[in-house]
């Protein structure tokens, strides 16, 4: 779901921008028939003391700070939207205001359902940008593929931010973890690391690399037959 598709989880975006450090984590578990689960998380725990003080303010440097009630309301609306989405079930949300961790998880019938979610959620939130990431699971040849293309819109929006906000993204990170029932034979992205069991693969990068187009998170993963 990469950085654009994860935008709907960034309900704490204003707080993120002033927390000095935040992490976006995407976990996808895929079974042999192409169904699976997704867990998406925004983690600000490394800066929770600073976030807590920011949450007491109405605004900071001209940016409105969301209240706990606003965050709860938006997450509830997101859950309702996901529950009404085709092929999606078992939707759950977690909001930890002590450590400032927000997450949403759900099950999908087919990997293509994730692509549908990306498009519909972005449209719902009126985000006028192309979805530049898609997923494909081919059961015939046991391959999982993520196609990612950097778009200029990311850097355009980034450059519109105030300098003090842009600096925050220097420490922000994005992590994707994909787990499979069968062992991984090969993975094309050199940034990805295969686990010792060969049933999971991790890719960790800085978000700034995704924004400026220096990092490509496309990958084709071949599983054993």
VOPAGU-2260 file (C-alpha; in pm, 1 decimal, decimal comma):
REM VOPAGU-2260
SITE   aa  ch    i         X         Y         Z
SITE  UNK   A    0       0,0       0,0       0,0
SITE  UNK   A    1     311,7     216,2      16,7
SITE  UNK   A    2     327,6     574,6     132,0
SITE  UNK   A    3      34,3     705,7     -75,3
SITE  UNK   A    4    -197,1     414,7      -2,9
SITE  UNK   A    5    -120,6     445,3     367,8
SITE  UNK   A    6    -230,3     807,4     379,4
SITE  UNK   A    7    -568,4     715,4     515,0
SITE  UNK   A    8    -389,9     585,3     827,7
SITE  UNK   A    9    -212,7     916,5     880,2
SITE  UNK   A   10    -489,1    1060,1    1093,3
SITE  UNK   A   11    -217,5    1195,6    1319,3
SITE  UNK   A   12     -40,4    1363,4    1030,4
SITE  UNK   A   13     -13,4    1702,4    1199,0
SITE  UNK   A   14     125,1    1543,3    1512,0
SITE  UNK   A   15     360,4    1330,4    1303,0
SITE  UNK   A   16     499,3    1641,3    1143,3
SITE  UNK   A   17     617,4    1773,0    1479,0
SITE  UNK   A   18     701,4    1450,8    1661,0
SITE  UNK   A   19    1061,6    1434,0    1525,5
SITE  UNK   A   20    1026,9    1064,2    1446,0
SITE  UNK   A   21     751,5     835,0    1319,1
SITE  UNK   A   22     725,5     497,8    1152,7
SITE  UNK   A   23     477,7     352,3     903,8
SITE  UNK   A   24     452,9     -27,0     906,4
SITE  UNK   A   25     270,9    -242,4     652,1
SITE  UNK   A   26     228,7    -615,4     722,5
SITE  UNK   A   27      64,7    -850,1     473,6
SITE  UNK   A   28      12,2   -1222,5     536,6
SITE  UNK   A   29     -75,8   -1423,7     225,4
SITE  UNK   A   30    -205,7   -1780,1     210,6
SITE  UNK   A   31    -157,9   -2016,9     -78,5
SITE  UNK   A   32    -493,3   -1932,3    -237,7
SITE  UNK   A   33    -425,9   -1556,5    -245,8
SITE  UNK   A   34    -635,5   -1457,1      54,9
SITE  UNK   A   35    -480,2   -1303,7     362,5
SITE  UNK   A   36    -465,1   -1024,1     616,2
SITE  UNK   A   37    -330,5    -670,4     633,2
SITE  UNK   A   38    -210,5    -476,7     936,7
SITE  UNK   A   39    -122,2    -108,8     889,4
SITE  UNK   A   40      36,2      95,9    1167,8
SITE  UNK   A   41     152,1     450,6    1231,5
SITE  UNK   A   42     391,2     446,2    1528,0
SITE  UNK   A   43     492,4     767,0    1708,0
SITE  UNK   A   44     603,7     598,5    2031,7
SITE  UNK   A   45     965,9     707,6    1991,5
SITE  UNK   A   46     848,3    1067,1    2040,5
SITE  UNK   A   47     550,9    1007,4    2269,9
SITE  UNK   A   48     654,2    1270,6    2529,1
SITE  UNK   A   49     670,6    1540,1    2263,0
SITE  UNK   A   50     349,6    1419,3    2099,2
SITE  UNK   A   51     167,4    1430,4    2433,2
SITE  UNK   A   52     263,0    1795,9    2480,7
SITE  UNK   A   53     159,2    1882,5    2124,6
SITE  UNK   A   54    -180,0    1717,8    2174,0
SITE  UNK   A   55    -252,1    1972,7    2448,3
SITE  UNK   A   56    -235,4    2255,1    2194,1
SITE  UNK   A   57    -501,5    2381,3    1953,1
SITE  UNK   A   58    -246,2    2451,1    1681,9
SITE  UNK   A   59     127,7    2468,9    1622,9
SITE  UNK   A   60     309,5    2677,3    1363,8
SITE  UNK   A   61     -19,0    2737,8    1185,8
SITE  UNK   A   62    -120,7    2369,7    1174,3
SITE  UNK   A   63    -433,7    2256,1    1357,5
SITE  UNK   A   64    -367,7    1975,0    1604,0
SITE  UNK   A   65    -631,6    1697,1    1589,0
SITE  UNK   A   66    -807,2    1611,5    1914,9
SITE  UNK   A   67    -846,2    1257,4    2046,4
SITE  UNK   A   68   -1214,6    1279,5    1961,1
SITE  UNK   A   69   -1134,5    1373,9    1601,0
SITE  UNK   A   70    -892,1    1085,8    1564,6
SITE  UNK   A   71   -1144,9     841,5    1713,2
SITE  UNK   A   72   -1419,4     968,8    1482,5
SITE  UNK   A   73   -1207,2     943,4    1168,3
SITE  UNK   A   74   -1090,6     593,5    1259,3
SITE  UNK   A   75   -1451,6     484,9    1320,6
SITE  UNK   A   76   -1549,1     619,5     978,8
SITE  UNK   A   77   -1257,8     434,9     820,6
SITE  UNK   A   78   -1364,1     107,6     982,7
SITE  UNK   A   79   -1719,5     148,5     851,7
SITE  UNK   A   80   -1586,2     218,5     503,1
SITE  UNK   A   81   -1361,8     -88,7     508,3
SITE  UNK   A   82   -1643,3    -311,5     633,7
SITE  UNK   A   83   -1851,5    -204,4     335,6
SITE  UNK   A   84   -1569,5    -272,6      87,6
SITE  UNK   A   85   -1582,7    -574,2    -143,3
SITE  UNK   A   86   -1378,6    -873,5     -31,9
SITE  UNK   A   87   -1286,5    -718,4     304,3
SITE  UNK   A   88   -1382,3    -862,1     643,8
SITE  UNK   A   89   -1280,0    -878,9    1011,4
SITE  UNK   A   90   -1191,8    -508,1    1026,6
SITE  UNK   A   91   -1036,0    -394,0    1353,5
SITE  UNK   A   92    -876,1     -73,2    1478,1
SITE  UNK   A   93    -645,3       6,6    1767,4
SITE  UNK   A   94    -565,8     348,9    1908,4
SITE  UNK   A   95    -305,1     368,3    2183,7
SITE  UNK   A   96    -299,2     724,6    2317,3
SITE  UNK   A   97     -39,3     632,6    2579,6
SITE  UNK   A   98     227,0     537,4    2327,0
SITE  UNK   A   99      64,1     709,1    2025,3
SITE  UNK   A  100      27,3     408,8    1800,4
SITE  UNK   A  101    -262,5     385,0    1554,4
SITE  UNK   A  102    -337,8      71,4    1353,4
SITE  UNK   A  103    -607,0     -91,7    1144,0
SITE  UNK   A  104    -624,5    -453,7    1031,1
SITE  UNK   A  105    -851,9    -653,7     803,0
SITE  UNK   A  106    -877,9    -975,6     604,5
SITE  UNK   A  107    -909,6    -995,3     225,4
SITE  UNK   A  108   -1039,8   -1263,8      -8,2
SITE  UNK   A  109    -792,8   -1184,7    -285,5
SITE  UNK   A  110    -486,1    -962,5    -320,4
SITE  UNK   A  111    -675,3    -758,4    -579,3
SITE  UNK   A  112    -907,1    -643,3    -297,8
SITE  UNK   A  113    -615,8    -441,9    -157,1
SITE  UNK   A  114    -586,3    -248,2    -481,1
SITE  UNK   A  115    -957,8    -172,1    -468,2
SITE  UNK   A  116    -920,1     -44,9    -112,1
SITE  UNK   A  117    -636,3     185,8    -212,9
SITE  UNK   A  118    -843,8     348,7    -484,0
SITE  UNK   A  119   -1170,6     376,2    -290,1
SITE  UNK   A  120   -1016,0     510,7      30,5
SITE  UNK   A  121    -815,0     775,8    -153,1
SITE  UNK   A  122   -1132,9     880,4    -335,4
SITE  UNK   A  123   -1327,3     889,2      -8,0
SITE  UNK   A  124   -1068,7    1119,9     148,4
SITE  UNK   A  125   -1067,2    1335,9    -167,8
SITE  UNK   A  126    -695,0    1284,3    -222,4
SITE  UNK   A  127    -640,6    1396,2    -580,7
SITE  UNK   A  128    -347,1    1174,8    -676,3
SITE  UNK   A  129    -290,0     859,8    -878,0
SITE  UNK   A  130    -244,9     533,1    -693,5
SITE  UNK   A  131     111,2     436,1    -780,3
SITE  UNK   A  132     126,3      95,6    -614,5
SITE  UNK   A  133     -52,3    -229,5    -694,2
SITE  UNK   A  134     -32,8    -593,0    -587,9
SITE  UNK   A  135     -65,5    -920,4    -775,8
SITE  UNK   A  136     -55,1   -1279,9    -655,3
SITE  UNK   A  137     -32,4   -1547,2    -922,8
SITE  UNK   A  138    -132,5   -1886,8    -781,4
SITE  UNK   A  139     -32,3   -2062,8   -1103,3
SITE  UNK   A  140     337,0   -1974,8   -1080,6
SITE  UNK   A  141     352,5   -1893,1    -707,8
SITE  UNK   A  142     460,8   -1530,6    -739,1
SITE  UNK   A  143     369,0   -1223,5    -539,2
SITE  UNK   A  144     435,6    -893,2    -709,1
SITE  UNK   A  145     426,6    -534,8    -594,6
SITE  UNK   A  146     445,4    -274,3    -868,3
SITE  UNK   A  147     547,7      70,9    -753,2
SITE  UNK   A  148     602,2     386,2    -956,9
SITE  UNK   A  149     715,8     716,3    -811,7
SITE  UNK   A  150     498,6    1013,9    -903,2
SITE  UNK   A  151     598,2    1378,2    -908,8
SITE  UNK   A  152     293,1    1462,2    -695,8
SITE  UNK   A  153     472,8    1331,7    -386,9
SITE  UNK   A  154     761,8    1577,0    -413,7
SITE  UNK   A  155     524,3    1859,7    -514,4
SITE  UNK   A  156     320,2    1813,7    -196,6
SITE  UNK   A  157     636,5    1774,8      10,5
SITE  UNK   A  158     781,7    2101,6    -120,1
SITE  UNK   A  159     462,5    2282,9     -18,1
SITE  UNK   A  160     531,3    2204,0     347,6
SITE  UNK   A  161     706,1    2449,7     574,9
SITE  UNK   A  162    1084,4    2390,5     613,8
SITE  UNK   A  163    1051,3    2279,5     978,0
SITE  UNK   A  164     797,7    2017,2     872,5
SITE  UNK   A  165    1006,0    1890,1     579,9
SITE  UNK   A  166    1296,4    1830,2     817,8
SITE  UNK   A  167    1086,6    1586,5    1019,9
SITE  UNK   A  168    1065,7    1344,9     728,0
SITE  UNK   A  169    1441,9    1293,6     741,2
SITE  UNK   A  170    1390,3    1054,4    1034,8
SITE  UNK   A  171    1059,6     899,3     928,6
SITE  UNK   A  172    1071,4     536,6     809,9
SITE  UNK   A  173     855,5     294,8     614,1
SITE  UNK   A  174     866,0     -81,1     672,2
SITE  UNK   A  175     688,5    -353,0     476,0
SITE  UNK   A  176     670,9    -714,3     593,3
SITE  UNK   A  177     521,9    -988,3     376,1
SITE  UNK   A  178     464,6   -1339,8     513,4
SITE  UNK   A  179     384,1   -1653,2     313,7
SITE  UNK   A  180     292,0   -2016,7     378,1
SITE  UNK   A  181     553,4   -2140,5     132,2
SITE  UNK   A  182     929,3   -2063,6     141,6
SITE  UNK   A  183    1062,2   -1777,1     -67,1
SITE  UNK   A  184    1289,6   -1885,5    -350,7
SITE  UNK   A  185    1389,5   -1545,8    -491,2
SITE  UNK   A  186    1314,1   -1174,7    -446,7
SITE  UNK   A  187    1409,8    -916,0    -707,2
SITE  UNK   A  188    1440,8    -604,7    -486,9
SITE  UNK   A  189    1796,3    -589,0    -341,9
SITE  UNK   A  190    1672,6    -381,9     -44,8
SITE  UNK   A  191    1449,0    -665,7      77,5
SITE  UNK   A  192    1577,3    -912,2     336,0
SITE  UNK   A  193    1449,6   -1270,3     351,9
SITE  UNK   A  194    1406,5   -1425,0     696,6
SITE  UNK   A  195    1594,4   -1736,9     809,3
SITE  UNK   A  196    1278,0   -1943,8     767,9
SITE  UNK   A  197    1243,5   -1798,5     416,0
SITE  UNK   A  198     872,0   -1748,6     480,0
SITE  UNK   A  199     890,3   -1374,4     542,1
SITE  UNK   A  200    1056,9   -1077,9     375,5
SITE  UNK   A  201    1123,9    -729,4     512,9
SITE  UNK   A  202    1199,4    -400,4     342,0
SITE  UNK   A  203    1287,8     -95,9     547,2
SITE  UNK   A  204    1356,4     247,8     403,4
SITE  UNK   A  205    1330,2     615,2     486,7
SITE  UNK   A  206    1012,7     788,6     375,7
SITE  UNK   A  207    1210,1    1074,6     224,4
SITE  UNK   A  208    1355,7     829,9     -27,4
SITE  UNK   A  209    1002,2     742,1    -139,9
SITE  UNK   A  210     903,0    1107,4    -162,2
SITE  UNK   A  211    1197,4    1212,7    -377,3
SITE  UNK   A  212    1193,8     897,6    -590,2
SITE  UNK   A  213    1535,9     766,5    -487,3
SITE  UNK   A  214    1392,4     446,5    -341,7
SITE  UNK   A  215    1197,0     187,6    -539,3
SITE  UNK   A  216     993,8     -62,7    -337,6
SITE  UNK   A  217     874,6    -271,1    -630,5
SITE  UNK   A  218     938,9    -640,2    -583,5
SITE  UNK   A  219     865,5    -976,7    -741,7
SITE  UNK   A  220     878,4   -1263,6    -496,4
SITE  UNK   A  221     882,4   -1622,3    -619,0
SITE  UNK   A  222     769,8   -1895,7    -380,2
SITE  UNK   A  223     850,6   -2265,2    -387,2
SITE  UNK   A  224     601,1   -2497,0    -557,5
